[in-house]
Amino acid sequence: MTGLSPRVKLSAAVLALVMAGAGAQQIAEQFTSEREGISLTAYQDGVKVWTICRGRTEGVRAGDVATRAQCDAWLKADVGQHMASTQRLVRIDLPAPTLAAYAYTVYNMGPGNFSRNKSGILAAIRRGDGPAACDLLTDPRMRTAGGRDCAVRANNCHGVWVARQEARLLCRAGYGELPEGQP
């Protein structure tokens, strides 16, 4: 695969789940946990949205504190909710890694933003062009947050761009393509 940063790759844990044939929910939980990290205290993310745990934004306010157990429970529930939203949006069966990649993207940008996205991902998915739809995760229209180009490190949102590249790798793994240099 070309067009990706040479340092972008899937973790051993995510690859192991993919290779073992794990379900989309389990893969998405692992991927989301790794991409989002964990913060037990609320903070404002790169677009100034109050966030806690592993990217949870619903109902979060300044000063909120959570336990690791709360974060684990919220991750499972939030990923499940976004998995269901993703399935409603795509309307077709997808390989587990591919569905997990899209569910993470919906988790990250919200179902409304995903469905309105101008990159054409949903159209490509619905017409059965899976690998091309995966590639659209790194379309220039997908690398912005709060109007900033996240491919530019100085814009304080570079993690969004890295996440989109990793999601593309995970998405394509659903079609039997493993990242270069990974088993």
VEXBA-677994 format. One record per residue (C-alpha): z negated, y negated, x negated; chain. Coordinates in pm, 1 decimal. Example, Ala and Ser with C-alpha at 12.3 -4.5 7.8 and 13.67 -1.06 7.14 Angstrom:
<sites>
w; v; u; kette
-780.0; 450.0; -1230.0; A
-714.0; 106.0; -1367.0; A
</sites>
This chain:
<sites>
w; v; u; kette
0.0; 0.0; 0.0; A
90.1; -338.2; -130.6; A
-28.6; -688.2; -51.7; A
-396.7; -613.2; -92.6; A
-639.8; -729.3; -353.5; A
-661.9; -454.9; -618.4; A
-1040.9; -444.7; -581.5; A
-1035.5; -377.5; -206.5; A
-1119.1; -18.1; -123.6; A
-1308.9; 193.5; 122.6; A
-1655.7; 312.5; 29.5; A
-1726.9; 674.7; -54.0; A
-1939.6; 699.5; 261.7; A
-1659.3; 574.7; 488.9; A
-1402.9; 797.3; 315.4; A
-1632.0; 1099.1; 353.6; A
-1657.1; 1036.5; 728.4; A
-1279.3; 998.8; 756.0; A
-1217.6; 1317.3; 555.3; A
-1476.1; 1508.5; 763.1; A
-1302.0; 1410.3; 1085.7; A
-1593.8; 1204.5; 1216.6; A
-1558.4; 1017.8; 1543.4; A
-1459.8; 653.7; 1568.5; A
-1812.1; 538.6; 1666.8; A
-1971.0; 693.6; 1356.7; A
-1700.5; 559.7; 1124.6; A
-1721.7; 212.8; 1281.7; A
-2101.5; 204.0; 1250.7; A
-2084.2; 289.6; 879.9; A
-1799.3; 47.6; 811.6; A
-1967.7; -233.3; 1006.0; A
-2301.5; -174.5; 836.6; A
-2139.6; -197.0; 493.7; A
-1923.9; -499.3; 573.1; A
-2191.0; -701.1; 750.1; A
-2491.6; -620.9; 530.6; A
-2833.3; -680.4; 683.5; A
-3052.4; -983.0; 733.1; A
-3382.3; -947.1; 916.0; A
-3398.8; -1322.9; 970.6; A
-3148.2; -1534.4; 1159.9; A
-2898.0; -1735.9; 957.1; A
-2583.9; -1935.2; 1028.4; A
-2269.9; -1751.7; 926.5; A
-1963.4; -1912.7; 768.6; A
-1860.5; -2071.5; 1099.3; A
-2217.0; -2184.5; 1182.6; A
-2292.1; -1913.1; 1442.2; A
-2652.9; -1791.3; 1442.5; A
-2648.8; -1430.0; 1326.9; A
-2905.4; -1159.3; 1255.3; A
-2912.7; -797.9; 1138.6; A
-2560.6; -667.7; 1081.0; A
-2356.0; -942.3; 1239.8; A
-2529.7; -961.3; 1577.9; A
-2478.7; -1300.9; 1741.0; A
-2567.3; -1241.1; 2107.1; A
-2874.6; -1444.8; 2199.4; A
-2963.8; -1525.3; 1835.9; A
-3143.8; -1854.8; 1765.2; A
-3284.4; -2025.0; 1457.9; A
-3611.9; -1862.9; 1351.5; A
-3540.2; -1520.9; 1504.8; A
-3671.9; -1221.0; 1312.5; A
-3588.7; -851.6; 1362.1; A
-3710.5; -519.2; 1227.0; A
-3482.9; -269.0; 1056.1; A
-3528.2; -38.7; 1357.6; A
-3411.7; -316.2; 1591.8; A
-3112.3; -380.6; 1367.2; A
-3021.1; -10.6; 1367.7; A
-3044.8; 8.4; 1747.8; A
-2844.8; -311.3; 1795.9; A
-2574.5; -190.8; 1555.6; A
-2528.5; 131.8; 1753.0; A
-2522.5; -54.3; 2086.2; A
-2302.0; -340.7; 1966.7; A
-2047.9; -111.7; 1799.4; A
-2041.9; 102.4; 2114.1; A
-1979.8; -204.0; 2329.3; A
-1699.5; -326.2; 2102.3; A
-1554.2; 25.7; 2082.6; A
-1528.8; 27.9; 2463.8; A
-1372.0; -321.0; 2461.4; A
-1120.6; -207.6; 2200.6; A
-1024.7; 99.6; 2402.0; A
-969.8; -117.1; 2711.8; A
-751.1; -354.4; 2510.2; A
-531.1; -99.4; 2331.5; A
-490.5; 132.5; 2633.4; A
-369.1; 428.4; 2422.8; A
-538.3; 701.8; 2221.5; A
-567.2; 622.1; 1852.1; A
-683.4; 825.8; 1551.2; A
-1058.9; 781.7; 1493.5; A
-1029.7; 578.1; 1169.1; A
-771.3; 349.9; 1329.4; A
-983.4; 293.8; 1640.0; A
-1284.7; 228.7; 1414.9; A
-1089.6; -35.6; 1220.8; A
-986.2; -216.0; 1537.9; A
-1337.0; -186.1; 1685.7; A
-1479.0; -352.1; 1373.1; A
-1220.3; -628.5; 1402.9; A
-1315.5; -681.2; 1768.2; A
-1682.7; -675.3; 1663.0; A
-1608.0; -941.4; 1405.5; A
-1382.5; -1175.4; 1603.6; A
-1468.8; -1090.9; 1964.4; A
-1252.7; -918.4; 2225.8; A
-1112.5; -1244.8; 2362.3; A
-995.9; -1365.8; 2022.8; A
-853.5; -1021.5; 1942.7; A
-657.5; -1003.8; 2267.9; A
-524.6; -1359.7; 2230.6; A
-441.0; -1317.0; 1862.3; A
-89.5; -1428.4; 1777.7; A
-32.6; -1167.0; 1506.8; A
110.3; -916.9; 1757.4; A
-137.4; -635.7; 1684.3; A
-178.2; -530.7; 2048.5; A
196.6; -534.5; 2111.8; A
258.9; -316.4; 1805.1; A
-16.7; -73.8; 1907.3; A
110.9; -45.5; 2264.5; A
469.6; 19.7; 2155.8; A
343.9; 303.8; 1933.0; A
404.6; 139.7; 1596.7; A
63.2; 230.6; 1452.8; A
111.3; 167.1; 1079.8; A
283.6; -167.1; 1144.8; A
-5.2; -266.9; 1373.4; A
-247.6; -179.0; 1092.2; A
-54.3; -403.4; 854.9; A
-94.3; -693.4; 1097.1; A
-468.5; -689.8; 1023.9; A
-372.0; -875.8; 705.6; A
-122.3; -1107.5; 872.3; A
-186.0; -1470.4; 767.4; A
-296.6; -1547.0; 1125.4; A
-578.3; -1291.7; 1084.6; A
-732.4; -1443.0; 774.4; A
-886.6; -1750.7; 928.4; A
-1234.7; -1828.0; 1059.7; A
-1332.7; -2158.4; 1210.3; A
-987.7; -2293.0; 1124.4; A
-1032.2; -2218.6; 752.8; A
-811.3; -1991.9; 541.7; A
-1050.4; -1720.9; 426.3; A
-816.4; -1607.2; 149.5; A
-932.0; -1924.2; -28.5; A
-1273.4; -1852.0; -180.6; A
-1380.4; -2217.1; -169.7; A
-1365.3; -2210.1; 211.1; A
-1691.1; -2007.8; 229.9; A
-1547.5; -1727.3; 441.5; A
-1378.8; -1501.4; 185.1; A
-1569.8; -1201.0; 320.8; A
-1360.0; -1223.9; 638.2; A
-1041.6; -1180.5; 435.7; A
-1186.8; -890.1; 236.8; A
-1300.6; -727.4; 563.1; A
-951.0; -756.8; 711.7; A
-803.0; -591.9; 402.0; A
-1057.1; -309.4; 415.7; A
-998.6; -268.6; 790.2; A
-627.0; -232.4; 716.5; A
-703.5; 49.9; 473.0; A
-927.5; 222.5; 728.1; A
-667.0; 174.1; 1000.2; A
-393.4; 332.7; 789.5; A
-624.5; 620.9; 695.5; A
-591.2; 721.3; 1060.3; A
-224.0; 786.3; 990.3; A
-296.3; 997.4; 683.7; A
-260.7; 720.8; 425.3; A
-550.1; 701.2; 185.8; A
-588.4; 394.6; -34.9; A
-431.4; 413.2; -379.4; A
-674.3; 542.2; -638.6; A
-900.1; 700.1; -376.6; A
-907.9; 1071.6; -300.3; A
</sites>
